[in-house]
Amino acid sequence: AQKITQTQPGMFVQEKEAVTLDCTYDTSDPSYGLFWYKQPSSGEMIFLIYQGSYDQQNATEGRYSLNFQKARKSANLVISASQLGDSAMYFCAMRAGATGTASKLTFGTGTRLQVTL
Amino acid sequence: DAGITQSPRHKVTETGTPVTLRCHQTENHRYMYWYRQDPGHGLRLIHYSYGVKDTDKGEVSDGYSVSRSKTEDFLLTLESATSSQTSVYFCAISESVLQSNEQFFGPGTRLTVL
């Protein structure tokens, strides 16, 4: 069975500062993918970033980067230069198994990020 | 944005009544999914589909059924709604040819069972 753990229910960060949202995972499958999604107060789920288990480099997408530490089974999201619009719930998710099949995701319970002035 | 719509967006129903939620996509993606979101649980997979008429169970499938008669439509049915099925339901789509096979989500349906 797969499991995603997000231990930070809520986080605060000042505008323009960087923040790290923690995510640890557990799977016995050697091939897997890790995702981060953002859910603003309006409710939609927005895909942010992806890391494959065999990817050699940490994924980056604009101000988002994924700090992937395979041996520690962690996939932390780093948001640089926080903006007020980053205030939202953030979910870490995992797909066990290779691409090419249905991408069944296991989600963590989320971290609510609040960006302050 | 991926073309995914869900209907209805809000529904209030009574215990014991049947409910059908519809997900419609215009992206021609092969895979479609239904999740429910509850406080403290994140999103949990109910059912998914890997093609027309091809469906399988997810983590929390009890009390739910699905059907996919066309590529673009994926229906979720609660045969006899219970209060424990009060939740926000999300449909998602994905296409395996994408390296990440990330899922794109619909806007969600808020269902209240009284």
Contacts between the chains, C-beta under 8 A, distances in Angstrom:
chain1	res1	chain2	res2	distance
A	4	B	42	7.7
A	33	B	100	6.2
A	33	B	101	7.1
A	35	B	100	7.4
A	35	B	102	6.1
A	35	B	103	7.9
A	37	B	105	7.8
A	43	B	88	7.3
A	43	B	107	7.0
A	43	B	108	5.4
A	44	B	105	6.7
A	44	B	107	5.7
A	44	B	108	7.2
A	45	B	43	7.8
A	45	B	90	6.5
A	45	B	92	7.7
A	45	B	105	3.8
A	45	B	108	8.0
A	47	B	102	4.9
A	47	B	103	7.3
A	47	B	104	6.8
A	50	B	99	7.9
A	50	B	100	3.8
A	50	B	102	5.7
A	52	B	99	7.4
A	52	B	100	7.1
A	91	B	42	5.9
A	91	B	43	7.0
A	93	B	43	7.7
A	95	B	101	6.9
A	99	B	96	5.7
A	99	B	98	7.6
A	99	B	99	6.5
A	99	B	100	7.2
A	99	B	101	4.5
A	100	B	96	4.8
A	100	B	101	7.7
A	101	B	50	7.6
A	101	B	96	6.4
A	102	B	31	4.9
A	102	B	33	7.8
A	102	B	48	5.5
A	102	B	50	5.0
A	102	B	56	7.7
A	102	B	94	7.6
A	102	B	96	7.8
A	103	B	31	6.5
A	103	B	94	4.7
A	103	B	96	7.3
A	103	B	101	4.2
A	103	B	102	7.3
A	103	B	103	5.9
A	104	B	33	7.4
A	104	B	45	5.7
A	104	B	48	6.2
A	104	B	58	6.6
A	105	B	33	7.9
A	105	B	43	7.4
A	105	B	45	6.8
A	105	B	103	6.3
A	106	B	45	7.8
A	106	B	59	7.8
A	107	B	35	8.0
A	107	B	42	3.7
A	107	B	43	4.4
A	107	B	44	7.2
A	108	B	42	5.5
A	109	B	40	6.1
A	109	B	41	6.6
A	109	B	42	4.8
A	110	B	42	5.6
